[in-house]
Amino acid sequence: MSNQPYRILGIDPGLNITGYAVIESAGKNIRLCEAGVVRGVSGGSLTRRVAEIHKGVAEVIAELKPAAMAVEELYSHYDRPRTAILMGHARGVICLAAAQAGIPVVNYAATQVKKILTGSGRASKAQVQRAIQLELGLDQPPDPPDVADALAIAVCHHYLKGVPEELKK
């Protein structure tokens, strides 16, 4: 792990609410720079929502200048395949924003992120929020959960970035 500070953008993709978080990583130390949400136009067409997500993520990248982006992998449940298809649109424009800015993108499974932070790949949203609160020394758990998830993804990348690729799975 390098002691040279660099910024990691964590993204929890969503069509209505996309959580984002930028942390600064320096060796073993991390610090929160900014976290929030990008909202798709509520009730708008899919085209309008993904355009808003792209614009919002591109603005975060331009303003905060992360060196890497960590994104939650697409998860598909057999009961709801349409959700995964729709989420693919959000992830696509998020990855496009990173590509346009020349930022590498790393994907992490939600279960991997939860396991790194809590010790359990099946941790609840409240457990993830509490783990992030403790990890970053925050006064209260991050809210909404989309922000906590984005922070968790960024922190996961902080811990795994120096690990050989074959050990990250």
C-alpha positions in Angstrom: 0.0 0.0 0.0 1.3 3.4 -0.9 1.4 6.2 1.6 0.8 8.7 -1.3 -2.8 10.0 -0.8 -5.3 9.4 -3.5 -9.1 9.5 -3.8 -11.5 6.7 -4.3 -15.0 7.2 -5.5 -17.4 4.5 -4.3 -20.7 4.2 -6.1 -23.9 2.4 -5.1 -25.8 2.5 -8.4 -29.6 3.0 -8.5 -32.0 4.4 -11.1 -33.8 6.7 -8.5 -31.0 7.2 -6.0 -27.3 6.6 -6.7 -25.2 6.8 -3.6 -21.6 8.2 -4.0 -18.8 8.7 -1.6 -15.2 10.0 -2.0 -12.6 9.0 0.5 -8.9 9.9 0.6 -6.7 6.9 1.1 -3.1 7.2 2.3 -1.4 4.0 3.5 -3.6 2.6 6.2 -5.4 5.9 6.8 -8.7 7.0 5.2 -10.7 10.2 5.5 -14.1 11.1 4.2 -14.0 13.9 1.6 -17.7 14.0 0.5 -20.7 11.7 0.3 -24.2 12.1 -1.0 -26.7 11.0 -3.6 -27.4 11.6 -7.3 -31.1 11.4 -8.0 -32.6 10.3 -11.3 -35.6 12.4 -12.3 -38.3 10.8 -10.2 -41.1 9.4 -12.4 -39.2 10.5 -15.5 -38.4 8.3 -18.5 -35.6 5.8 -18.3 -33.7 8.0 -20.7 -34.0 11.1 -18.5 -33.1 9.2 -15.4 -29.9 7.7 -16.8 -28.9 11.1 -18.3 -29.3 12.7 -14.8 -27.2 9.9 -13.2 -24.5 10.4 -15.8 -24.5 14.1 -15.3 -24.4 13.9 -11.5 -21.6 11.3 -11.4 -19.6 13.3 -14.0 -19.9 16.4 -11.9 -18.7 14.5 -8.8 -15.7 13.2 -10.8 -14.9 16.7 -12.1 -15.1 18.4 -8.7 -13.5 15.8 -6.5 -11.0 14.2 -8.9 -10.9 10.6 -7.7 -8.1 8.4 -9.0 -10.3 5.2 -9.0 -13.9 4.3 -8.9 -15.3 1.3 -7.1 -18.8 0.2 -8.0 -21.1 -2.5 -6.6 -21.4 -5.4 -9.1 -24.8 -6.0 -10.7 -26.8 -8.5 -8.7 -29.6 -10.5 -10.2 -32.3 -12.3 -8.3 -34.2 -15.0 -10.2 -37.5 -13.5 -8.9 -36.7 -10.1 -10.3 -34.6 -10.2 -13.5 -36.1 -6.9 -14.7 -34.5 -5.1 -11.8 -31.0 -6.3 -12.9 -31.7 -5.2 -16.5 -32.8 -1.8 -15.4 -29.8 -1.4 -13.0 -27.5 -2.3 -15.8 -28.5 1.0 -17.4 -27.5 3.0 -14.3 -24.2 1.1 -14.1 -23.5 1.7 -17.8 -23.7 5.5 -17.5 -21.7 5.5 -14.3 -18.9 3.5 -16.0 -19.2 5.8 -19.0 -18.6 8.8 -16.8 -15.5 7.1 -15.4 -14.2 6.1 -18.8 -14.7 9.7 -20.1 -12.6 11.0 -17.2 -10.0 8.2 -17.7 -10.6 6.7 -14.2 -10.2 3.0 -13.7 -13.3 1.1 -12.5 -13.2 -1.8 -10.1 -16.3 -3.9 -9.3 -17.1 -5.5 -6.0 -19.9 -7.9 -5.0 -22.2 -6.7 -2.3 -21.4 -9.8 -0.2 -17.7 -9.2 -0.5 -18.1 -5.5 0.7 -20.2 -6.6 3.6 -17.8 -9.3 4.6 -14.8 -7.0 4.5 -16.5 -4.4 6.7 -18.6 -6.6 9.1 -17.2 -10.1 8.8 -20.5 -11.3 7.3 -21.5 -11.3 3.7 -25.1 -11.3 4.8 -24.9 -8.2 7.1 -28.0 -6.0 7.2 -28.0 -2.4 6.0 -28.0 -1.2 9.6 -24.9 -3.3 10.3 -23.1 -1.8 7.3 -24.1 1.8 8.4 -22.8 1.1 11.9 -19.5 -0.4 10.6 -18.9 2.7 8.3 -19.7 5.0 11.2 -17.1 3.3 13.4 -14.5 2.9 10.5 -14.7 6.6 9.6 -15.3 8.0 13.2 -18.6 9.6 12.2 -20.9 11.1 14.8 -23.8 9.0 13.4 -24.4 6.3 10.8 -24.5 7.6 7.3 -28.0 8.0 5.9 -29.6 7.2 3.5 -28.4 3.6 3.2 -27.3 4.4 -0.4 -24.6 6.7 1.0 -23.5 4.1 3.5 -23.2 1.5 0.8 -21.2 3.8 -1.4 -18.9 4.5 1.5 -18.6 0.8 2.2 -17.6 0.1 -1.4 -14.9 2.8 -1.3 -13.6 1.5 2.0 -13.6 -2.0 0.6 -11.4 -0.8 -2.3 -9.1 0.9 0.1 -8.5 -2.4 1.9 -8.2 -4.5 -1.2 -6.3 -2.3 -3.6 -3.0 -3.8 -2.7 -4.1 -7.4 -2.7 -3.3 -9.5 -5.7 -6.3 -9.9 -8.1 -6.7 -13.7 -7.6 -7.1 -13.2 -3.8 -9.9 -10.6 -4.1 -12.7 -13.0 -5.0 
